[in-house]
Amino acid sequence: MKFINIKAVSFFGYANSQPEDEEYKQAFEVARVLAENGIEVVNGGGPGVMRAATEGAHAGEGRVTVATFYPKYIENFEGKDALNKADKEIVMNNYVDRTMKLLELGNAYVVFNGGTGTLSEFGMAWGLAYLYFGHHKPLILYGEFWHEITEVLARKMLISGARPGALRVYKIATTPEMVVDYLVGFDKELGVRPRVKNDLMPVENGEEAFFEE
């Protein structure tokens, strides 16, 4: 499969995941299949799902870029994993900038099961997709459990109703093949979208990193 518009996919997921855990195996397989289809894999450079994504991409003979940062005063952060041997590392100043760089580098996102960090990344990716609806980057949630989570969020929070578009910016996948199929569809869709033109918006204001023209 040759992708034209999607060149890189950012992976998000549980940093404490071990090789025998389901989400680790899932991330490895999804990354491997994407790499075999010419997609570069992007992750946060840490352990768990991030390392699994790197290993999977390399198993599929693909490239990996990681965005990291090295804090002096922070607890409960996994940091850079020495076993996550990416092809390129981009060092950021803080956790927020690292998250934004991961969102910038990927033309699409795959979110696996995870903890509070994954939840914040999912929230940012989802929020940006809704804000730029129609020109948003593809968002794929991996795992059957996401059905229950998104249903509860839509039912209990003020997401549906006046904002139905928020429920149309993501897809839920349960196999690597589903991820590829979704990305193929997204790739074709991106190819026919009208170019964004707004003479009031500067060409290089940083905003263009978070949507697909």
C-alpha positions, 0 to 999 in steps of 0.5 A, spaced: 500 500 500 502 506 498 500 512 502 500 519 498 498 524 504 499 520 510 507 519 511 507 518 519 503 516 525 504 518 532 503 512 537 500 514 544 499 509 550 501 506 557 508 507 559 508 501 564 506 496 559 511 490 559 512 485 553 507 480 555 501 485 556 496 486 550 497 493 549 504 492 548 503 486 543 498 490 539 502 496 539 508 492 536 503 489 531 500 495 528 507 499 528 510 493 524 504 493 519 504 500 518 512 500 517 511 495 512 506 500 508 511 505 508 509 509 514 514 512 519 512 511 526 512 517 531 512 516 539 515 519 546 521 515 546 519 512 553 518 504 555 511 500 554 507 502 548 512 507 546 518 502 545 513 497 542 512 501 537 519 502 535 520 495 535 514 494 531 516 499 526 523 496 526 521 489 525 517 492 519 523 495 516 521 502 517 523 508 521 522 511 527 522 518 530 521 520 538 520 526 541 523 527 548 525 531 554 529 530 560 526 534 566 530 535 572 524 536 577 518 531 576 516 525 579 512 519 575 514 520 569 518 515 565 523 519 561 527 516 555 528 509 555 535 506 553 532 500 549 527 505 545 532 505 539 529 510 535 532 513 528 531 520 530 530 524 537 527 531 538 529 533 544 523 538 547 523 543 553 518 540 557 512 535 557 507 540 554 512 541 548 513 534 547 506 532 547 505 538 542 511 535 538 508 528 537 501 531 535 505 535 530 509 530 527 504 525 526 499 525 520 495 521 524 494 518 531 493 511 534 491 511 541 492 505 545 490 503 552 494 507 558 494 512 564 493 519 565 499 521 560 495 517 555 488 520 557 491 527 556 494 526 549 487 523 547 484 529 550 488 534 546 488 530 539 480 529 540 480 536 542 484 539 536 480 534 531 474 537 533 477 544 533 479 543 526 473 539 524 473 538 516 481 539 516 483 535 522 488 529 522 485 522 523 484 519 530 484 512 531 483 509 538 485 502 538 481 496 542 474 494 543 474 498 550 474 504 547 467 503 545 464 503 552 469 509 554 466 514 548 459 512 549 460 514 557 463 520 555 458 522 550 452 520 555 455 523 561 459 529 558 457 535 554 460 532 548 454 530 544 448 534 542 450 541 540 457 538 538 455 532 534 462 533 530 466 531 536 463 524 535 465 523 528 473 525 528 475 518 530 475 511 529 475 505 533 480 499 531 481 492 533 486 489 528 492 492 525 488 491 518 483 495 521 488 501 522 491 500 515 484 500 512 482 507 516 488 510 514 487 508 506 480 511 507 483 517 510 489 518 505 484 518 500 480 523 503 485 528 505 487 528 497 480 531 495 480 536 501 480 543 499 486 547 501 485 551 507 486 558 504 485 564 509 489 570 508 488 573 515 492 567 518 499 567 517 503 562 513 507 560 519 504 561 525 505 554 528 497 552 527 498 549 521 502 543 524 495 541 527 491 540 521 492 537 514 491 542 509 
